[in-house]
């Protein structure tokens, strides 16, 4: 199990090896993302030695900058390696309606790997719209 609280510039990260459930939720806007993402990629490298039959990564970004987006793509490539070893890999890409930037980024990533993403649209301020 790996867990890291969010900050203004970094997301909550919850990685559960026993269930094969991974979560990245929040802003990825650090100007120095190396250390932050190195811990995650190291964890996934170790997890990949004995992965679950199904691994699900849910990504729910508030915002992301270019330097963080490269690291996120690297994580997706790490999971694609599991997919190529015949493990089931799911990426659930959550985006808010009206925020084309995050949706478009997810679509770009989706086209770069050999397994499909699941896109989940959420409604911003859902409760206030009722």
N, C-alpha and C positions, 0 to 999 in steps of 0.2 A: 504494500500500500504506500502510495506517495500522495502527499497533500500539501498544497501551498496556498495560503490565503491570497486574495487579490490585493492589489494596490491601485493607485490612480492610473499607473502605466502598465500593470501586468494583470492577467486574468487569474481567477481561481483555477487551480489545476488539481484534479482528483484522478488518480490512476489506481485501479483496483485489479491486481493480477489474478486474484482468486475468481473474480467474476468476468474478467476480460472487458471491463467497462471503464472507459477513459473519458474525461470531461475537460474541456478548455472553455471557460466561460468568462467573458469580460473584455477589457481593453488590452490590446497588444501594441502599445505605443511607446515602449521604452526605446531610448536612443542607443542604449547599450544592451541589446538582448542576448548577447553571447552566453553569459553565465546562467541566466534564467533558462534558456532553451537547452543548454548543454546538460543540465540535470535531467531534463525530460527525455532528451535523446538517449542519454546513458541508461535511464530506466527502461526505455523501450528496447534498447539493445539487449539488456538482461532479460526482460520479459520474453523477447523473441526466441530465447533458448528453450523455453518451456511454455509456450502460449496456450491459451484456452482454445477450444475448437472454434469458437466465435469471439471475435474482438470487435467491440463497437466503440467508436470515437464520436462523441458529440461535440461539435464546435458551435459556440454561440458568441460571436464577436460583437463587442460594442463598437470598436474601431480598431484599425490595424495600420501600422506604417510599413514602408517598403522593407526595412531591415528585418522586422519581425515576420513579414510575409514569407521571406525566403526560408526562415527557420521552420515555419509552419508547414511549408511545402516539403521540407526535408522529413518532417514527422510523417506526413502522408506517404512519402516514398518508403519510409521504414515499414509502414503497414502494408504497402503494396508488395514488399518482399515476402511478407507472411502470406498474402493472397496467392502469390506465385508458388508457394509451398503447399498449396491446397487447403489452407485454413480459410474460414469464412471471415471476411472483413467487411464491416459496415461503417460508413461515415455518414453521420446525420448532421447536415449543415442547416443550422437554424438562422433565419434572417427575418428582419422586421419588414412588413409591407411598406412600400414607399422608400426603402433604402436599397436602391439598385446596386450601389457599390459593393456591399457585402455579398449580395446575390451573385453579381457578376464575377467576383473573385472566386466564389465557390464553383461557379460554372467553369471558369478557367482551370481550376485545380481538377475538377471532374474530368475534363478532357485530357489531362496529362497522365492519368492512371488507367489501369486496365479493369477496374471495377467501378460500378455506378455509385454515385452519391445519392442519398435520400435528402431531398430538400423539404424543410419544414418551415412554413410561413407562420409568423406570429403577428398578431395585430398590436400595434403600439397603443398603449393606454387603453387596453381592452375594457377594463372595468368602467372607465369614465365614458366610454362610448355606449354603454347600455342605457 
